[in-house]
Amino acid sequence: MPDYEKMYKQMVNAAEDALKILIEAQKNCEEIYVSEAESREQFIYPENERSL
């Protein structure tokens, strides 16, 4: 008879690992986007025009 509890736990653990990987990738991409947006903002808008 198959050990359904063992199979279930293995699937849950794999799903949690996959989610952690995806969340970490999303955070990294957000950090890249924000840092590049900040550098573009400095390039596009001189200091005296930012408050407009």
Backbone bond lengths (Angstrom), bond angles and torsions (degrees), N, CA, C in turn:
res aa  C-N    CA-C-N  psi(-1)  N-CA   C-N-CA  omega(-1)  CA-C   N-CA-C  phi
1 M - - - 1.462 - - 1.533 108.87 -
2 P 1.335 118.33 132.48 1.475 121.38 -179.87 1.533 111.44 -63.84
3 D 1.321 115.47 147.11 1.464 121.51 177.59 1.533 107.94 -89.79
4 Y 1.328 115.14 88.20 1.462 120.64 -175.18 1.523 112.55 -64.52
5 E 1.315 117.16 -34.33 1.464 119.93 179.01 1.528 110.08 -63.48
6 K 1.322 116.74 -43.94 1.463 121.21 178.87 1.528 110.47 -63.65
7 M 1.340 116.53 -43.16 1.470 120.32 179.47 1.524 110.70 -64.56
8 Y 1.327 117.28 -41.68 1.458 121.95 179.40 1.523 110.82 -61.92
9 K 1.329 116.22 -47.23 1.462 120.18 -179.59 1.524 111.56 -61.98
10 Q 1.326 116.27 -38.89 1.462 119.77 179.34 1.532 110.39 -64.58
11 M 1.328 116.86 -42.47 1.464 120.25 179.07 1.531 111.65 -66.14
12 V 1.332 117.18 -41.66 1.467 120.77 179.52 1.527 110.23 -64.01
13 N 1.318 116.92 -43.88 1.462 120.43 179.59 1.528 111.12 -63.34
14 A 1.331 117.14 -41.07 1.464 120.53 178.95 1.530 110.62 -65.62
15 A 1.326 116.91 -40.03 1.462 120.74 178.66 1.534 110.47 -64.65
16 E 1.320 117.61 -41.60 1.466 120.89 178.00 1.527 111.04 -63.69
17 D 1.325 116.66 -41.91 1.465 120.53 178.21 1.528 110.65 -61.98
18 A 1.323 116.14 -43.21 1.464 120.28 179.62 1.527 111.10 -62.88
19 L 1.326 117.08 -41.90 1.466 120.48 178.64 1.522 111.40 -63.65
20 K 1.326 116.60 -41.01 1.464 119.77 178.43 1.530 110.73 -61.11
21 I 1.324 116.86 -41.68 1.464 121.25 179.09 1.522 110.15 -63.53
22 L 1.334 117.28 -44.66 1.464 120.73 -179.77 1.526 112.15 -65.73
23 I 1.320 117.07 -40.47 1.469 120.83 179.13 1.521 110.18 -64.75
24 E 1.313 117.55 -42.38 1.466 121.20 178.55 1.529 110.81 -63.51
25 A 1.315 116.81 -41.86 1.466 120.56 178.18 1.524 110.69 -63.36
26 Q 1.324 117.23 -41.30 1.456 120.41 178.91 1.530 110.74 -63.38
27 K 1.329 117.44 -43.86 1.465 121.00 178.63 1.530 110.77 -60.45
28 N 1.326 116.42 -43.45 1.466 120.09 179.43 1.517 111.00 -62.34
29 C 1.317 116.75 -43.19 1.466 120.11 179.26 1.525 111.44 -65.02
30 E 1.326 117.31 -39.12 1.458 120.73 177.46 1.526 110.85 -63.21
31 E 1.329 117.15 -41.26 1.462 120.69 178.60 1.528 110.91 -63.65
32 I 1.319 116.87 -41.66 1.468 120.54 177.55 1.521 110.04 -62.37
33 Y 1.319 117.06 -45.65 1.461 121.41 -178.76 1.526 111.06 -60.95
34 V 1.326 115.67 -47.39 1.469 119.66 -178.20 1.522 110.55 -64.22
35 S 1.322 117.66 -44.31 1.460 119.51 -177.92 1.525 111.03 -66.43
36 E 1.320 117.41 -37.19 1.465 119.36 177.69 1.520 111.31 -72.33
37 A 1.325 117.36 -34.84 1.458 120.61 177.86 1.521 110.10 -65.05
38 E 1.339 116.80 -39.27 1.459 119.95 178.62 1.520 110.83 -64.34
39 S 1.320 118.20 -39.95 1.458 119.97 -179.78 1.521 110.69 -71.00
40 R 1.327 118.05 -35.49 1.466 120.58 176.51 1.515 110.51 -67.00
41 E 1.332 116.25 -38.55 1.451 121.00 -179.38 1.527 110.32 -62.28
42 Q 1.307 118.02 -42.10 1.455 121.60 178.41 1.520 110.86 -65.90
43 F 1.283 116.18 -33.25 1.452 121.43 -178.28 1.525 111.54 -74.91
44 I 1.316 116.16 -39.31 1.462 121.59 -175.13 1.522 112.22 -81.59
45 Y 1.325 116.45 -43.14 1.454 120.41 -174.54 1.520 110.82 -110.20
46 P 1.302 117.96 112.63 1.469 119.60 174.16 1.541 109.70 -62.58
47 E 1.299 116.90 158.51 1.464 123.05 -174.94 1.529 112.60 -51.30
48 N 1.326 118.89 -42.26 1.464 121.47 -174.89 1.528 112.29 -76.13
49 E 1.328 120.15 -9.68 1.452 121.20 -178.97 1.533 112.30 -106.40
50 R 1.303 119.70 -0.97 1.475 122.14 -177.10 1.522 112.37 -67.70
51 S 1.306 118.29 -30.20 1.462 120.27 -174.03 1.520 112.87 -80.71
52 L 1.287 118.31 -1.74 1.478 119.77 -178.26 1.494 113.12 -72.25
